[in-house]
């Protein structure tokens, strides 16, 4: 007689655990981005860098490292989310990327009026985007909710783009 196979699927993580792990991923990725941006000028000697000035030091290298660094952080999100066993990792990373681009554009618009508030928004962007993306990509969330959140991110991006120009 053939014994029946029993397939055991692991329980889905609770909403609180999913949000907490996504927030941790957001903090780790933001810390890595800020750390690499701050570390970049330290690795290039000031005397050899054409981006270092007499009065400002190597502050301009921070801005040069920020742009590629944020896209590298977005690319690193999928493996980190997969390591944290947040599934579907690629959907969370993709949704978070859309939210982050909108948040970064809003931070750029805010920085023209209040640099501190814009910088705070950049620092907390991962803490906002990754938990929101983890929630939106849960299986039981309706398509309507997903469309509304994507529309809100697109609207934020559009409004911030108008304000920057």
DABEL-V52403 format. One record per residue. N is the residue number from 1. PSI is psi in whole degrees, -180 to 180 (* if undefined). OMEGA is omega as a letter, one per 20 degrees, with the letter a starting at -180 (NA if undefined). Layout:
n: (N	N)
psi: (PSI	PSI)
omega: (OMEGA	OMEGA)
//
This chain:
n: (1	2	3	4	5	6	7	8	9	10	11	12	13	14	15	16	17	18	19	20	21	22	23	24	25	26	27	28	29	30	31	32	33	34	35	36	37	38	39	40	41	42	43	44	45	46	47	48	49	50	51	52	53	54	55	56	57	58	59	60	61	62	63	64	65	66	67	68	69	70	71	72	73	74	75	76	77	78	79	80	81	82	83	84	85	86	87	88	89	90	91	92	93	94	95	96	97	98	99	100	101	102	103	104	105	106	107	108	109	110	111	112	113	114	115	116	117	118	119	120	121	122	123	124	125	126	127	128	129	130	131	132	133	134	135	136	137	138	139	140	141	142	143	144	145	146	147	148	149	150	151	152	153	154	155	156	157	158	159	160	161	162	163	164	165)
psi: (141	130	139	144	135	122	121	121	140	148	146	141	148	162	-43	-42	-42	-45	-42	-42	-39	-39	-40	-41	-42	-40	-44	-46	-40	-42	-40	-40	-49	-42	-44	-34	-38	-34	-28	-49	-29	-30	-30	118	138	-34	-26	-12	131	-6	2	135	168	-40	-30	-10	-139	32	-35	-26	-26	-43	-34	-36	-23	-46	-53	-31	-37	-32	-32	-40	-38	-39	-31	-11	-45	-50	-37	-45	-37	-41	-37	2	38	113	146	116	-43	-34	-40	-46	-40	-45	-42	-36	-43	-43	-42	-42	-42	-42	-42	-37	-40	-39	-38	-41	-38	-34	-27	-28	-41	100	-38	-42	-39	-42	-40	-40	-39	-45	-35	5	-42	-34	-21	-49	-46	-44	-39	-43	-39	-37	-46	-31	5	147	-33	-5	133	157	-35	-44	-41	-42	-41	-42	-38	-40	-38	-41	-42	-40	-42	-44	-46	-46	-45	-36	-39	-37	-30	-36	*)
omega: (a	r	r	r	r	r	a	r	r	r	r	r	r	a	a	r	r	r	a	r	r	r	r	r	r	r	a	a	r	r	r	r	a	r	r	r	r	a	a	r	a	a	r	r	a	a	a	a	r	a	a	a	a	a	a	a	a	a	a	r	r	a	r	a	a	a	r	a	a	r	r	r	r	r	r	a	a	r	r	r	r	r	r	r	r	a	i	a	a	r	r	a	a	r	r	r	r	r	a	r	r	a	r	r	r	r	r	r	a	a	r	r	a	a	a	r	r	r	r	r	r	a	a	a	r	r	r	a	a	r	r	r	r	r	a	a	r	a	a	a	a	r	r	r	r	r	r	r	r	r	r	r	r	r	r	r	a	r	r	r	r	a	a	a	NA)
//
